[in-house]
Amino acid sequence: MKKSNKIESGIFKNRRVYFDFEILDKVEAGIVLTGTEIKSIKMGKVNINGTFCVFIDNELYIKGMDIAIYDEGSYLNHDPKRDRKLLMHRKQLNKFKIKLEERGFTIIPIKLYPNEKGIYKMEIGLAKGRKTTDKRNYIKDRETKRELKEIKG
């Protein structure tokens, strides 16, 4: 299994998000995890690339998040591809649900990280997909900024 880009202290980022989507709004959400899932995440065996969020019975769930089976787990081990519930305030959920009903919007995870207490949180964003021409412009702007930095020093 290919891991997502891991940075020091257990932060996992979905790096393709900013290339494939234009992020309009971000929010922090809690995530419901089991014990073996947390142990696998701490070992770095999680992949959030290609995941997305959906509403099921007025609750927000993340689909496609792959947390590898914990090697030392027993028969109580988790299902690696199960849907995981995200915990948010009702006002935030309603706001995202209204935007999601508009055409072209999706909710995608941006990063998974532990907070100060060691509880894993997920930063999710309301996004609109980019077209191929927009992606080309994004690459062009990024390269221009990089060249300006090199010139300045």
Contact map, one row per residue, 1 for C-alpha under 8 A:
111000000000000000000000000000000000000000000000000000000000000000000000000000000000000000000000000000000000000000000000000000000000000000000000000000000
111100000000000000000000000000000000000000000010000000000000000000000000000000000000000000000000000000000000000000000000000000000000000000000000000000000
111111000000000000000000000000000000000000011110000000000000000000000000000000000000000000000000000000000000000000000000000000000000000000000000000000000
011111000001110000000000000000000000000000000111100000000000000000000000000000000000000000000000000000000000000000000000000000000000000000000000000000000
001111100001111000000000000000000000000000000000000000000000000000000000000000000000000000000000000000000000000000000000000000000000000000000000000000000
001111110111100000000000000000000000000000010000000000000000000000000000000000000000000000000000000000000000000000000000000000000000000000000000000000000
000011111111000000000000000000000000000000000000000000000000000000000000000000000000000000000000000000000000000000000000000000000000000000000000000000000
000001111110000000000000000000000000000000000000000000000000000000000000000000000000000000000000000000000000000000000000000000000000000000000000000000000
000000111110000000000000000000000000000000000000000000000000000000000000000000000000000000000000000000000000000000000000000000000000000000000000000000000
000001111111000000000000000000000000000011010000000000000000000000000000000000000000000000000000000000000000000011000000000000000000000000000000000000000
000001111111100000000000000000000000000000000000000000000000000000000000000000000000000000000000000000000000001111000000000000000000000000000000000000000
000111100111110000000000000000000000000000000111000000000000000000000000000000000000000000000000000000000000001110000000000000000000000000000000000000000
000111000011111000000000000000000000000000000001000000000000000000000000000000000000000000000000000000000000011100000000000000000000000000000000000000000
000110000001111110000000000000000000000000000001100000000000000000000000000000000000000000000000000000000000111000000000000000000000000000000000000000000
000010000000111111100000000000000000000000000000100000000000000000000000000000000000000000000000000000000000010000000000000000000000000000000000000000000
000000000000011111110000000000000000000000000000100000000000000000000000000000000000000000000000000000000000000000000000000000000000000000000000000000000
000000000000011111111100000000000000000000000000000000000000000000000000000000000000000000000000000000000001010000000000000000000000000000000000000000000
000000000000001111111110000000000000000000000000000000000000000000000000000000000000000000000000000000000000000000000000000000000000000000000000000000000
000000000000001111111100000000000000000000000000000000000000000000000000000000000000000000000000000000000000000000000000000000000100001001000000000000000
000000000000000111111100000000000000000000000000000000000000000000000000000000000000000000000000000000000000000000000000000000001100001000000000000000000
000000000000000011111110000000000000000000000000000000000000000000000000000000000000000000000000000000000000000000000000000000111100000000000000000000000
000000000000000011111111000000000000000000000000000000000000000000000000000000000000000000000000000000000000000000000000000000111100000000000000000000000
000000000000000001001111110000000000000000000000000000000000000000000000000000000000000000000000000000000000000000000000000011110000000000000000000000000
000000000000000000000111110000000000000000000000000000000000000000000000000000000000000000000000000000000000000000000000000011110000000000000000000000000
000000000000000000000011111000000000000000000000000000000000000000000000000000000000000000000000000000000000000000000000000011100000000000000000000000000
000000000000000000000011111100000000000000000000000000000000000000000000000000000000000000000000000000000000000000000000001111000000000000000000000000000
000000000000000000000000111110000000000000000000000000000000000000000000000000000000000000000000000000000000000000000000001110000000000000000000000000000
000000000000000000000000011111000000000000000000000000000000000000000000000000000000000100000000000000000000000000000000111100000000000000000000000000000
000000000000000000000000001111100000000000000000000000000000000000000000000000000000011100000000000000000000000000000000111100000000000000000000000000000
000000000000000000000000000111110000000000000000000000000000000000000000000000000000011100000000000000000000000000000001110000000000000000000000000000000
000000000000000000000000000011111000000000000000000000000000000000000000000000000001111000000000000000000000000000000001110000000000000000000000000000000
000000000000000000000000000001111100000000000000000000000000000000000000000000000001111000000000000000000000000000000000000000000000000000000000000000000
000000000000000000000000000000111110110000000000000000000000000000000000000000000001000000000000000000000000000000000000000000000000000000000000000000000
000000000000000000000000000000011111110000000000000000000000000000000000000001000000000000000000000000000000000000000000000000000000000000000000000000000
000000000000000000000000000000001111111000000000000000000000000000000000000000000000000000000000000000000000000000000000000000000000000000000000000000000
000000000000000000000000000000000111111100000000000000000000000000001100100011000000000000000000000000000000000000000000000000000000000000000000000000000
000000000000000000000000000000001111111110000000000000000000000000111100000001000000000000000000000000000000000000000000000000000000000000000000000000000
000000000000000000000000000000001111111111000000000000000000000000000000000000000000000000000000000000000000000000000000000000000000000000000000000000000
000000000000000000000000000000000011111111100000000000000000000000000100000000000000000000000000000000000000000000000000000000000000000000000000000000000
000000000000000000000000000000000001111111111100000000000000000000111100000000000000000000000000000000000000000000000000000000000000000000000000000000000
000000000100000000000000000000000000111111111100000000000000000000100000000000000000000000000000000000000000000000000000000000000000000000000000000000000
000000000100000000000000000000000000011111111000000000000000000000000000000000000000000000000000000000000000000000000000000000000000000000000000000000000
000000000000000000000000000000000000001111111000000000000000000000000000000000000000000000000000000000000000000000000000000000000000000000000000000000000
001001000100000000000000000000000000000111111100000000000000000000000000000000000000000000000000000000000000000000000000000000000000000000000000000000000
001000000000000000000000000000000000000111111110000000000000000000110000000000000000000000000000000000000000000000000000000000000000000000000000000000000
001100000001000000000000000000000000000110011111000000000000000011110000000000000000000000000000000000000000000000000000000000000000000000000000000000000
011100000001000000000000000000000000000000001111100000000000000011100000000000000000000000000000000000000000000000000000000000000000000000000000000000000
000100000001110000000000000000000000000000000111111000000000000111000000000000000000000000000000000000000000101000000000000000000000000000000000000000000
000100000000011100000000000000000000000000000011111000000000000010000000000000000000000000000000000000000000000000000000000000000000000000000000000000000
000000000000000000000000000000000000000000000001111100000000000110000000000000000000000000000000000000000000000000000000000000000000000000000000000000000
000000000000000000000000000000000000000000000001111110000000011110000000000000000000000000000000000000000001100000000000000000000000000000000000000000000
000000000000000000000000000000000000000000000000011111000000011100000000000000000000000000000000000000000111100000000000000000000000000000000000000000000
000000000000000000000000000000000000000000000000001111100001111000000000000000000000000000000000000000000111100000000000000000000000000000000000000000000
000000000000000000000000000000000000000000000000000111110001111000000000000000000000000000000000000000000010000000000000000000000000000000000000000000000
000000000000000000000000000000000000000000000000000011111111100000000000000000000000000000000000100000000000000000000000000000000000000000000000000000000
000000000000000000000000000000000000000000000000000001111111100000000000000000000000000000000000000000000000000000000000000000000000000000000000000000000
000000000000000000000000000000000000000000000000000000111110000000000000000000000000000000000000000000000000000000000000000000000000000000000000000000000
000000000000000000000000000000000000000000000000000000111111000000000000000000000000000000001000000000000000000000000000000000000000000000000000000000000
000000000000000000000000000000000000000000000000000000111111100000000000000000000000110000001000000000000000000000000000000000000000000000000000000000000
000000000000000000000000000000000000000000000000000011110111110000000000000000000000111000001000000000000000000000000000000000000000000000000000000000000
000000000000000000000000000000000000000000000000000011110011111000000000000000000011110000000000000000000000000000000000000000000000000000000000000000000
000000000000000000000000000000000000000000000000001111000001111110000000000000000011110000000000000000000000000000000000000000000000000000000000000000000
000000000000000000000000000000000000000000000000001111000000111110000000000000001111000000000000000000000000000000000000000000000000000000000000000000000
000000000000000000000000000000000000000000000001011100000000011111000000000000001110000000000000000000000000000000000000000000000000000000000000000000000
000000000000000000000000000000000000000000000111111000000000011111100000000000011110000000000000000000000000000000000000000000000000000000000000000000000
000000000000000000000000000000000000000000000111000000000000000111110000000000011000000000000000000000000000000000000000000000000000000000000000000000000
000000000000000000000000000000000000100110001110000000000000000011111000000000011000000000000000000000000000000000000000000000000000000000000000000000000
000000000000000000000000000000000000100100001100000000000000000001111100000000010000000000000000000000000000000000000000000000000000000000000000000000000
000000000000000000000000000000000001100100000000000000000000000000111110100011110000000000000000000000000000000000000000000000000000000000000000000000000
000000000000000000000000000000000001101100000000000000000000000000011111100010000000000000000000000000000000000000000000000000000000000000000000000000000
000000000000000000000000000000000000000000000000000000000000000000001111100000000000000000000000000000000000000000000000000000000000000000000000000000000
000000000000000000000000000000000000000000000000000000000000000000000111110000000000000000000000000000000000000000000000000000000000000000000000000000000
000000000000000000000000000000000001000000000000000000000000000000001111111110000000000000000000000000000000000000000000000000000000000000000000000000000
000000000000000000000000000000000000000000000000000000000000000000000001111110000000000000000000000000000000000000000000000000000000000000000000000000000
000000000000000000000000000000000000000000000000000000000000000000000000111110000000000000000000000000000000000000000000000000000000000000000000000000000
000000000000000000000000000000000000000000000000000000000000000000000000111111000000000000000000000000000000000000000000000000000000000000000000000000000
000000000000000000000000000000000001000000000000000000000000000000001100111111100000000000000000000000000000000000000000000000000000000000000000000000000
000000000000000000000000000000000101100000000000000000000000000000001000000111110000000000000000000000000000000000000000000000000000000000000000000000000
000000000000000000000000000000000000000000000000000000000000000000001000000011111100000000000000000000000000000000000000000000000000000000000000000000000
000000000000000000000000000000000000000000000000000000000000000011111000000001111100000000000000000000000000000000000000000000000000000000000000000000000
000000000000000000000000000000000000000000000000000000000000001111100000000000111110000000000000000000000000000000000000000000000000000000000000000000000
000000000000000000000000000000000000000000000000000000000000001110000000000000111111000000000000000000000000000000000000000000000000000000000000000000000
000000000000000000000000000000000000000000000000000000000000111110000000000000001111100000000000000000000000000000000000000000000000000000000000000000000
000000000000000000000000000000111000000000000000000000000000111000000000000000000111110000000000000000000000000000000000000000000000000000000000000000000
000000000000000000000000000000110000000000000000000000000011110000000000000000000011111000000000000000000000000000000000000000000000000000000000000000000
000000000000000000000000000011110000000000000000000000000011110000000000000000000001111100000000000000000000000000000000000000000000000000000000000000000
000000000000000000000000000011110000000000000000000000000001000000000000000000000000111110000000000000000000000000000000000000000000000000000000000000000
000000000000000000000000000111000000000000000000000000000000000000000000000000000000011111011000000000000000000000000000000000000000000000000000000000000
000000000000000000000000000000000000000000000000000000000000000000000000000000000000001111111000000000000000000000000000000000000000000000000000000000000
000000000000000000000000000000000000000000000000000000000000000000000000000000000000000111111100000000000000000000000000000000000000000000000000000000000
000000000000000000000000000000000000000000000000000000000000000000000000000000000000000011111110000000000000000000000000000000000000000000000000000000000
000000000000000000000000000000000000000000000000000000000000000000000000000000000000000111111111000000000000000000000000000000000000000000000000000000000
000000000000000000000000000000000000000000000000000000000111000000000000000000000000000111111111100000000000000000000000000000000000000000000000000000000
000000000000000000000000000000000000000000000000000000000000000000000000000000000000000001111111110000000000000000000000000000000000000000000000000000000
000000000000000000000000000000000000000000000000000000000000000000000000000000000000000000111111111000000000000000000000000000000000000000000000000000000
000000000000000000000000000000000000000000000000000000000000000000000000000000000000000000011111111100000010000000000000000001000000000000000000000000000
000000000000000000000000000000000000000000000000000000100000000000000000000000000000000000001111111110000000000000000000000000000000000000000000000000000
000000000000000000000000000000000000000000000000000000000000000000000000000000000000000000000111111111000000000000000000000000000000000000000000000000000
000000000000000000000000000000000000000000000000000000000000000000000000000000000000000000000011111111001000000000000000000000000000000000000000000000000
000000000000000000000000000000000000000000000000000000000000000000000000000000000000000000000001111111111110000000000000000000000000000000000000000000000
000000000000000000000000000000000000000000000000000000000000000000000000000000000000000000000000111111101000000000000000000000000000000000000000000000000
000000000000000000000000000000000000000000000000000000000000000000000000000000000000000000000000011111111000000000000000000000000000000000000000000000000
000000000000000000000000000000000000000000000000000000000000000000000000000000000000000000000000000111111000000000000000000000000000000000000000000000000
000000000000000000000000000000000000000000000000000000000000000000000000000000000000000000000000000101111100000000000000000000011000000000000000000000000
000000000000000000000000000000000000000000000000000000000000000000000000000000000000000000000000001111111110000000000000000001111000000000000000000000000
000000000000000000000000000000000000000000000000000110000000000000000000000000000000000000000000000100011111000000000000000001111000000000000000000000000
000000000000000000000000000000000000000000000000000111000000000000000000000000000000000000000001000100001111100000000000000111100000000000000000000000000
000000000000000010000000000000000000000000000000001110000000000000000000000000000000000000000000000000000111110000000000000111100000000000000000000000000
000000000000010000000000000000000000000000000001001110000000000000000000000000000000000000000000000000000011111100000000011110000000000000000000000000000
000000000000111010000000000000000000000000000000000000000000000000000000000000000000000000000000000000000001111100000000011110000000000000000000000000000
000000000011110000000000000000000000000000000001000000000000000000000000000000000000000000000000000000000000111110000000011100000000000000000000000000000
000000000011100000000000000000000000000000000000000000000000000000000000000000000000000000000000000000000000111111000001111000000000000000000000000000000
000000000111000000000000000000000000000000000000000000000000000000000000000000000000000000000000000000000000001111100001110000000000000000000000000000000
000000000110000000000000000000000000000000000000000000000000000000000000000000000000000000000000000000000000000111111111100000000000000000000000000000000
000000000000000000000000000000000000000000000000000000000000000000000000000000000000000000000000000000000000000011111111100000000000000000000000000000000
000000000000000000000000000000000000000000000000000000000000000000000000000000000000000000000000000000000000000001111110000000000000000000000000000000000
000000000000000000000000000000000000000000000000000000000000000000000000000000000000000000000000000000000000000001111110000000000000000000000000000000000
000000000000000000000000000000000000000000000000000000000000000000000000000000000000000000000000000000000000000001111111000000000000000000000000000000000
000000000000000000000000000000000000000000000000000000000000000000000000000000000000000000000000000000000000000001111111100000000000000000000000000000000
000000000000000000000000000001100000000000000000000000000000000000000000000000000000000000000000000000000000000111100111110000000000000000000000000000000
000000000000000000000000000111100000000000000000000000000000000000000000000000000000000000000000000000000000000111100011111000000000000000000000000000000
000000000000000000000000000111100000000000000000000000000000000000000000000000000000000000000000000000000000111110000001111100000000000000000000000000000
000000000000000000000000011110000000000000000000000000000000000000000000000000000000000000000000000000000000111100000000111110000000000000000000000000000
000000000000000000000000011110000000000000000000000000000000000000000000000000000000000000000000000000000011111000000000011111000000000000000000000000000
000000000000000000000011111000000000000000000000000000000000000000000000000000000000000000000000000000000011110000000000001111100000000000000000000000000
000000000000000000000011110000000000000000000000000000000000000000000000000000000000000000000001000000001111000000000000000111110000000000000000000000000
000000000000000000001111100000000000000000000000000000000000000000000000000000000000000000000000000000001111000000000000000011111000000000000000000000000
000000000000000000001111000000000000000000000000000000000000000000000000000000000000000000000000000000011100000000000000000001111100000000000000000000000
000000000000000000011100000000000000000000000000000000000000000000000000000000000000000000000000000000011100000000000000000000111110000000000000000000000
000000000000000000111100000000000000000000000000000000000000000000000000000000000000000000000000000000000000000000000000000000011111011000000000000000000
000000000000000000000000000000000000000000000000000000000000000000000000000000000000000000000000000000000000000000000000000000001111111000000000000000000
000000000000000000000000000000000000000000000000000000000000000000000000000000000000000000000000000000000000000000000000000000000111111100000000000000000
000000000000000000000000000000000000000000000000000000000000000000000000000000000000000000000000000000000000000000000000000000000011111110000000000000000
000000000000000000000000000000000000000000000000000000000000000000000000000000000000000000000000000000000000000000000000000000000111111111000000000000000
000000000000000000110000000000000000000000000000000000000000000000000000000000000000000000000000000000000000000000000000000000000111111111100000000000000
000000000000000000000000000000000000000000000000000000000000000000000000000000000000000000000000000000000000000000000000000000000001111111110000000000000
000000000000000000000000000000000000000000000000000000000000000000000000000000000000000000000000000000000000000000000000000000000000111111111000000000000
000000000000000000100000000000000000000000000000000000000000000000000000000000000000000000000000000000000000000000000000000000000000011111111100000000000
000000000000000000000000000000000000000000000000000000000000000000000000000000000000000000000000000000000000000000000000000000000000001111111110000000000
000000000000000000000000000000000000000000000000000000000000000000000000000000000000000000000000000000000000000000000000000000000000000111111111000000000
000000000000000000000000000000000000000000000000000000000000000000000000000000000000000000000000000000000000000000000000000000000000000011111111100000000
000000000000000000000000000000000000000000000000000000000000000000000000000000000000000000000000000000000000000000000000000000000000000001111111110000000
000000000000000000000000000000000000000000000000000000000000000000000000000000000000000000000000000000000000000000000000000000000000000000111111111000000
000000000000000000000000000000000000000000000000000000000000000000000000000000000000000000000000000000000000000000000000000000000000000000011111111100000
000000000000000000000000000000000000000000000000000000000000000000000000000000000000000000000000000000000000000000000000000000000000000000001111111110000
000000000000000000000000000000000000000000000000000000000000000000000000000000000000000000000000000000000000000000000000000000000000000000000111111111000
000000000000000000000000000000000000000000000000000000000000000000000000000000000000000000000000000000000000000000000000000000000000000000000011111111100
000000000000000000000000000000000000000000000000000000000000000000000000000000000000000000000000000000000000000000000000000000000000000000000001111111110
000000000000000000000000000000000000000000000000000000000000000000000000000000000000000000000000000000000000000000000000000000000000000000000000111111111
000000000000000000000000000000000000000000000000000000000000000000000000000000000000000000000000000000000000000000000000000000000000000000000000011111111
000000000000000000000000000000000000000000000000000000000000000000000000000000000000000000000000000000000000000000000000000000000000000000000000001111111
000000000000000000000000000000000000000000000000000000000000000000000000000000000000000000000000000000000000000000000000000000000000000000000000000111111
000000000000000000000000000000000000000000000000000000000000000000000000000000000000000000000000000000000000000000000000000000000000000000000000000011111
